[in-house]
Amino acid sequence: MKDLAKQFGRKLREVRKLKGMSQDRLALSADIDRSYVGRIERGEVNITLEKVYQLAKVLGCDIKDLLP
């Protein structure tokens, strides 16, 4: 499962960068702590589906674009 969190984190970082968004801006827009966004991107935490949908909405993408 840890590998899945890392894969998700890599996809999130990839999409975020493609959208030209900083971690700070993503965190602020998604109402998530910036350090938590960093931990998600490094695959250190497992996040809820609610947070995944929140991130997808802020990034303006479909949730499937964030899944590994």
C-alpha positions in Angstrom: 0.0 0.0 0.0 2.9 2.4 0.7 3.9 2.1 -2.9 0.4 3.1 -4.0 0.7 6.3 -1.8 4.0 7.1 -3.5 2.5 6.6 -7.0 -0.4 8.8 -6.1 1.9 11.4 -4.8 4.0 11.4 -8.0 0.8 11.8 -10.1 -0.4 14.6 -7.9 2.9 16.5 -8.2 3.0 15.9 -12.0 -0.5 17.3 -12.5 0.1 20.2 -10.1 3.2 21.2 -12.0 1.5 20.8 -15.4 -1.1 23.3 -14.1 1.6 25.7 -13.0 0.5 25.6 -9.4 2.7 25.7 -6.3 2.2 23.5 -3.3 1.3 26.6 -1.3 -1.4 27.6 -3.7 -2.8 24.1 -4.0 -2.9 23.8 -0.2 -4.6 27.1 0.3 -7.2 26.5 -2.4 -8.0 23.0 -1.2 -8.0 24.1 2.5 -5.2 21.6 3.3 -2.0 22.4 5.2 1.0 23.0 2.9 3.2 20.5 4.8 0.4 17.9 4.4 0.4 18.4 0.6 4.2 17.8 0.7 3.7 14.6 2.7 1.0 13.5 0.2 3.3 14.1 -2.7 6.1 12.1 -1.1 3.8 9.2 -0.4 4.1 9.5 3.4 0.4 9.5 4.1 -2.8 7.9 2.9 -5.5 10.4 2.2 -9.2 10.1 2.1 -11.3 10.0 -1.0 -12.8 13.3 0.1 -9.3 14.9 -0.1 -8.6 13.3 -3.5 -11.8 14.8 -4.9 -11.0 18.2 -3.3 -7.5 18.2 -4.9 -8.9 17.2 -8.3 -11.5 20.0 -8.1 -8.9 22.6 -7.3 -6.6 21.3 -10.0 -9.5 21.3 -12.5 -9.0 17.7 -13.5 -10.9 14.5 -13.3 -10.1 12.3 -10.3 -8.9 9.6 -12.6 -6.1 11.9 -13.7 -4.6 11.7 -10.2 -4.9 7.9 -9.8 -1.8 5.8 -10.6 
